[in-house]
Amino acid sequence: MNTNDSATTFVRPVIPKSTATGLWWGLLGVAAFSFTVPLTRLAVGGLSPMFVGSGRAVVAACLAALALALTRQQLPRGKQWLRLAVIAGGIVVGFPLLTSFALTSAPASHGAVVVALLPAATATVAVLRGRETPSKAFWAAALVGALAAIGFAFLQSGGIGAVGWTDLLLFGAVIAAAIGYAEGGLLARELGAWQTVSWALVLASPLMVILTGLSMVQQPPSAAPIQWAAFAYLGVISMFLGFFAWYHGLAIGPMAQVSQIQLIQPVLSICWAWLLLGESVTWVTILGGLAVIVCAGSAVRVRLSPSR
C-alpha cells in the first residue's frame, strides 16, 4: 500500500497550503470562468447546444490526454476513480450541457445571476462532504440566497407559472458544478490540481465523443468565425486551463475561503454580456445579482466563522 492508495488513511498532500497563494490562484480561475456564460450564449447562436456542451469537453480532453502522457502521470487508484467520475459528472458533463441548452433562450446576464448561487452551493456541498455541523445562520443564508435566485427567475419570467425549463436547467447546472468543484478541490490535494481535471476529462471523453458525433449528425456545425472563437475559448480555457488555476487555489485552500472569490464572477459575467453581446442590464438584474451575491457571501463567511 502506498500514499496514493485510496485505502490509506493519511495521504500526503501534493499541494502545500498557503491562504494568500490560494486566493490569487482562485482569482485567476474566476477571471477565466467569468467569460463562460456570455461566450456560451454567443456560441449557441450558431452552433447546436449539444455540440457546444459536449464538443468543448472533447477539445479539453484531447489537451488533457496530451498533458498527462507527456508528463507520464501515474494512474489514479482505487476509489479515486469513483471520485473522478463524480467530478466529471459535475463539471465535464452536467454544467456544460445544462448551461448550453439554457442559454439558447436565456440572456447571458440572466444566467449569470442564477449561477451566482454557485459559491454558496459549493460551500454547502463542502459542508455535507466534510460532515460538518455548521450553525443555523449558515443554512439560513444559503436558503435565503436560493430564494433570492428563485425570486429573480420568477420576476424575469413573469411569475411563478411562467418559470420554465431554462431556469431549471440553470439551477441544475449550479448543483452539478458545486459537486464537481467541492470534490475536485479535495481530490486535487492528492492528485494535483491540473491532474485532477485532466483525469476527469479523460474519464468522460468516451461519452462526450459520442454526444459530439450525434450532434454533428443531427446538425452539422456551421457558424461565424466569432462563434468558433467563443467555442475554442470554452474548450481550451473554460474547460481546461481555467481549472488548473481554480483547483490549485481550492486545493491550497481553505476551500470555503477561496470559493468566496467566485462571488465576483457574476459581476464580471454581466459586464462581459453588456460589452460583448450588447445585452441591456436592467435594475431587476442588478438588484437580483446583488441579493444573490450578498446571501452567497454571507453563507460562505458564516461557515468560515469559528464554531462554538
C-alpha positions as CSV (number, residue, x, y, z in Angstrom):
1,M,0.0,0.0,0.0
2,N,1.3,3.4,-0.8
3,T,0.4,7.0,-0.3
4,N,-1.7,7.2,-3.5
5,D,-3.9,4.2,-2.4
6,S,-7.4,5.3,-1.6
7,A,-7.4,3.0,1.4
8,T,-4.6,4.8,3.0
9,T,-5.8,6.8,6.0
10,F,-3.3,9.7,5.7
11,V,-2.5,11.0,2.2
12,R,0.5,13.3,1.8
13,P,-0.8,16.5,0.2
14,V,0.5,17.1,-3.3
15,I,-0.1,20.9,-2.9
16,P,1.1,22.8,0.2
17,K,-1.3,25.1,1.9
18,S,-0.9,28.9,1.8
19,T,-4.0,31.1,2.1
20,A,-2.7,34.1,0.2
21,T,-1.4,32.0,-2.7
22,G,-4.7,30.0,-2.8
23,L,-6.7,33.2,-3.1
24,W,-4.6,34.5,-6.0
25,W,-4.9,31.2,-7.9
26,G,-8.6,31.2,-7.2
27,L,-8.9,34.8,-8.6
28,L,-7.2,33.8,-11.8
29,G,-9.5,30.8,-12.3
30,V,-12.6,33.0,-11.6
31,A,-11.4,35.6,-14.2
32,A,-11.2,32.8,-16.8
33,F,-14.6,31.4,-15.9
34,S,-16.3,34.8,-16.0
35,F,-16.3,34.6,-19.8
36,T,-18.0,31.2,-19.8
37,V,-21.7,32.2,-19.6
38,P,-21.5,35.1,-22.2
39,L,-19.3,33.1,-24.6
40,T,-21.6,30.1,-24.3
41,R,-24.5,32.4,-25.2
42,L,-22.5,33.6,-28.2
43,A,-21.5,30.1,-29.3
44,V,-25.0,28.6,-29.2
45,G,-26.1,31.4,-31.5
46,G,-24.6,29.5,-34.4
47,L,-23.8,26.0,-33.1
48,S,-26.2,23.5,-31.5
49,P,-26.2,23.4,-27.7
50,M,-25.3,19.7,-27.7
51,F,-22.3,20.3,-29.9
52,V,-21.1,23.3,-27.7
53,G,-21.7,21.4,-24.5
54,S,-20.0,18.1,-25.5
55,G,-17.6,19.3,-28.1
56,R,-15.8,21.7,-25.8
57,A,-15.2,18.8,-23.4
58,V,-13.7,16.7,-26.3
59,V,-11.3,19.6,-27.1
60,A,-10.3,19.8,-23.5
61,A,-10.0,16.0,-23.1
62,C,-7.5,15.9,-26.1
63,L,-5.4,18.6,-24.4
64,A,-5.6,16.7,-21.0
65,A,-4.6,13.4,-22.5
66,L,-1.6,15.0,-24.2
67,A,-0.5,16.7,-21.0
68,L,-0.9,13.5,-18.9
69,A,1.1,11.5,-21.5
70,L,3.9,14.0,-21.8
71,T,4.4,14.3,-18.1
72,R,3.9,10.5,-17.5
73,Q,1.4,10.9,-14.7
74,Q,0.6,7.8,-12.6
75,L,-2.9,6.4,-12.9
76,P,-5.3,7.2,-10.1
77,R,-6.0,4.3,-7.8
78,G,-9.0,2.7,-6.1
79,K,-11.8,5.0,-5.1
80,Q,-10.0,7.9,-6.7
81,W,-11.6,6.8,-10.0
82,L,-15.1,7.0,-8.4
83,R,-14.3,10.5,-7.1
84,L,-13.2,11.4,-10.6
85,A,-16.4,10.1,-12.0
86,V,-18.3,12.4,-9.6
87,I,-16.2,15.4,-10.7
88,A,-16.6,14.5,-14.4
89,G,-20.4,14.3,-14.0
90,G,-20.5,17.7,-12.5
91,I,-18.0,19.9,-14.4
92,V,-17.5,17.9,-17.7
93,V,-21.0,16.6,-18.4
94,G,-23.5,18.4,-16.2
95,F,-22.6,22.1,-16.2
96,P,-21.5,22.5,-19.8
97,L,-24.6,20.7,-21.3
98,L,-27.1,22.2,-19.0
99,T,-25.9,25.8,-19.4
100,S,-25.6,25.3,-23.2
101,F,-29.2,24.3,-23.5
102,A,-30.4,27.0,-21.1
103,L,-28.6,29.8,-22.8
104,T,-30.2,29.1,-26.2
105,S,-33.1,31.2,-24.9
106,A,-31.9,32.9,-21.6
107,P,-29.8,36.1,-21.8
108,A,-26.2,35.7,-20.5
109,S,-26.9,38.3,-17.8
110,H,-29.9,36.2,-16.5
111,G,-27.8,33.1,-16.5
112,A,-25.0,34.9,-14.6
113,V,-27.4,35.9,-11.8
114,V,-28.6,32.3,-11.3
115,V,-25.1,31.0,-11.4
116,A,-24.2,33.5,-8.7
117,L,-25.6,30.8,-6.3
118,L,-22.5,28.6,-7.0
119,P,-20.3,29.8,-4.2
120,A,-23.0,29.1,-1.6
121,A,-23.8,25.8,-3.3
122,T,-20.1,24.8,-3.3
123,A,-19.8,25.7,0.4
124,T,-22.9,23.7,1.2
125,V,-21.6,20.6,-0.7
126,A,-18.2,21.1,1.1
127,V,-20.1,21.1,4.4
128,L,-22.0,17.9,3.6
129,R,-18.9,16.3,2.1
130,G,-16.9,17.1,5.1
131,R,-19.7,16.0,7.5
132,E,-19.5,19.4,9.2
133,T,-22.2,20.8,11.6
134,P,-22.5,24.5,10.7
135,S,-24.7,26.9,12.5
136,K,-28.3,27.7,11.7
137,A,-27.1,31.0,10.3
138,F,-25.2,29.2,7.5
139,W,-28.3,27.3,6.5
140,A,-30.4,30.4,6.7
141,A,-28.0,32.4,4.5
142,A,-27.9,29.6,1.9
143,L,-31.7,29.3,1.9
144,V,-32.2,33.0,1.5
145,G,-29.7,33.1,-1.3
146,A,-31.5,30.2,-3.1
147,L,-34.9,32.0,-2.6
148,A,-33.4,35.3,-3.9
149,A,-32.2,33.5,-7.1
150,I,-35.6,31.8,-7.5
151,G,-37.4,35.1,-6.9
152,F,-35.2,36.7,-9.6
153,A,-36.1,33.9,-12.0
154,F,-39.8,34.4,-11.3
155,L,-39.6,38.2,-11.9
156,Q,-37.7,37.7,-15.1
157,S,-40.0,35.1,-16.4
158,G,-43.2,36.9,-15.5
159,G,-44.4,34.9,-12.5
160,I,-44.3,31.6,-10.8
161,G,-46.3,29.8,-13.5
162,A,-44.0,31.3,-16.2
163,V,-40.8,29.8,-14.9
164,G,-39.8,27.1,-17.4
165,W,-37.1,24.6,-18.2
166,T,-34.5,27.3,-18.8
167,D,-34.2,28.2,-15.1
168,L,-34.5,24.6,-14.1
169,L,-31.5,23.8,-16.3
170,L,-29.5,26.7,-14.8
171,F,-30.3,25.6,-11.2
172,G,-29.3,22.0,-12.2
173,A,-26.1,23.4,-13.6
174,V,-25.3,25.1,-10.3
175,I,-25.8,21.9,-8.4
176,A,-23.7,19.9,-10.8
177,A,-20.8,22.4,-10.7
178,A,-20.9,22.7,-6.9
179,I,-20.5,19.0,-6.5
180,G,-17.7,18.9,-9.1
181,Y,-15.9,21.9,-7.5
182,A,-16.1,20.6,-4.0
183,E,-15.0,17.1,-4.8
184,G,-12.3,18.3,-7.2
185,G,-10.8,20.7,-4.6
186,L,-10.5,17.7,-2.2
187,L,-9.1,15.3,-4.7
188,A,-6.6,17.9,-6.1
189,R,-4.8,17.7,-2.7
190,E,-4.0,14.1,-3.6
191,L,-3.5,14.0,-7.4
192,G,-2.6,17.7,-8.0
193,A,-4.8,20.4,-9.5
194,W,-4.3,20.0,-13.2
195,Q,-4.0,16.3,-12.9
196,T,-7.5,16.1,-11.3
197,V,-9.3,18.0,-14.0
198,S,-7.3,16.2,-16.7
199,W,-8.2,12.7,-15.5
200,A,-11.9,13.8,-15.1
201,L,-11.9,15.0,-18.7
202,V,-10.3,11.8,-20.0
203,L,-12.7,9.7,-18.0
204,A,-15.7,11.4,-19.5
205,S,-14.3,11.6,-23.0
206,P,-15.9,8.5,-24.5
207,L,-19.4,9.7,-23.6
208,M,-18.6,13.3,-24.8
209,V,-17.2,12.0,-28.1
210,I,-20.5,10.0,-28.7
211,L,-22.6,13.1,-27.9
212,T,-20.5,15.3,-30.1
213,G,-20.8,12.8,-33.0
214,L,-24.6,12.6,-32.6
215,S,-24.9,16.4,-32.5
216,M,-22.9,16.7,-35.7
217,V,-25.1,14.1,-37.5
218,Q,-28.3,15.9,-36.4
219,Q,-27.0,19.4,-37.1
220,P,-23.7,19.7,-39.0
221,P,-21.7,22.5,-37.3
222,S,-21.7,25.8,-39.2
223,A,-21.0,29.1,-37.6
224,A,-19.4,32.5,-37.9
225,P,-15.7,32.9,-37.0
226,I,-16.6,34.8,-33.8
227,Q,-18.8,31.9,-32.7
228,W,-16.0,29.4,-33.4
229,A,-13.6,31.6,-31.4
230,A,-16.1,31.5,-28.5
231,F,-16.2,27.7,-28.8
232,A,-12.4,27.5,-28.8
233,Y,-12.3,29.6,-25.6
234,L,-14.8,27.3,-23.9
235,G,-12.8,24.2,-24.8
236,V,-9.3,25.5,-24.1
237,I,-9.8,27.9,-21.2
238,S,-13.2,27.3,-19.6
239,M,-12.9,23.5,-19.7
240,F,-9.2,23.1,-19.2
241,L,-6.7,25.8,-18.3
242,G,-9.1,27.7,-16.1
243,F,-9.4,24.6,-13.9
244,F,-5.7,24.5,-13.4
245,A,-5.8,27.7,-11.5
246,W,-9.2,27.1,-9.8
247,Y,-8.5,23.6,-8.5
248,H,-5.0,24.7,-7.5
249,G,-6.5,27.5,-5.4
250,L,-9.1,25.3,-3.9
251,A,-6.5,22.6,-3.0
252,I,-4.3,25.2,-1.3
253,G,-7.4,26.4,0.5
254,P,-9.1,26.9,2.7
255,M,-11.7,25.7,0.2
256,A,-14.6,27.8,1.6
257,Q,-12.5,31.0,1.8
258,V,-11.1,30.6,-1.8
259,S,-14.7,29.9,-3.0
260,Q,-15.7,33.4,-1.8
261,I,-13.7,34.8,-4.7
262,Q,-16.3,33.3,-7.0
263,L,-18.7,36.0,-5.8
264,I,-17.2,38.4,-8.3
265,Q,-17.8,36.1,-11.2
266,P,-21.4,37.0,-11.9
267,V,-20.5,40.7,-11.8
268,L,-17.8,40.1,-14.4
269,S,-20.1,37.9,-16.5
270,I,-22.8,40.6,-16.6
271,C,-20.2,43.2,-17.6
272,W,-18.9,40.9,-20.4
273,A,-22.5,40.3,-21.5
274,W,-23.0,44.0,-21.8
275,L,-19.7,44.7,-23.6
276,L,-19.5,41.7,-25.8
277,L,-23.2,40.9,-26.5
278,G,-24.7,44.3,-26.1
279,E,-27.3,43.0,-23.6
280,S,-29.2,45.6,-21.6
281,V,-28.7,45.4,-17.9
282,T,-32.0,46.2,-16.0
283,W,-32.4,47.2,-12.4
284,V,-34.0,43.8,-11.8
285,T,-30.8,42.1,-13.0
286,I,-28.6,44.4,-10.9
287,L,-30.7,44.0,-7.7
288,G,-31.2,40.3,-8.2
289,G,-27.5,39.8,-8.7
290,L,-26.6,41.8,-5.6
291,A,-29.1,39.9,-3.5
292,V,-27.8,36.6,-4.5
293,I,-24.2,37.7,-4.1
294,V,-24.7,39.1,-0.6
295,C,-26.5,35.9,0.5
296,A,-23.9,33.6,-1.0
297,G,-21.1,35.6,0.6
298,S,-22.9,35.5,4.0
299,A,-23.3,31.7,3.8
300,V,-19.6,31.3,3.0
301,R,-18.5,33.7,5.7
302,V,-20.7,32.1,8.3
303,R,-19.2,28.8,7.5
304,L,-15.7,30.3,8.0
305,S,-16.5,31.6,11.4
306,P,-15.1,29.6,14.3
307,S,-17.6,27.1,15.6
308,R,-18.7,27.2,19.2
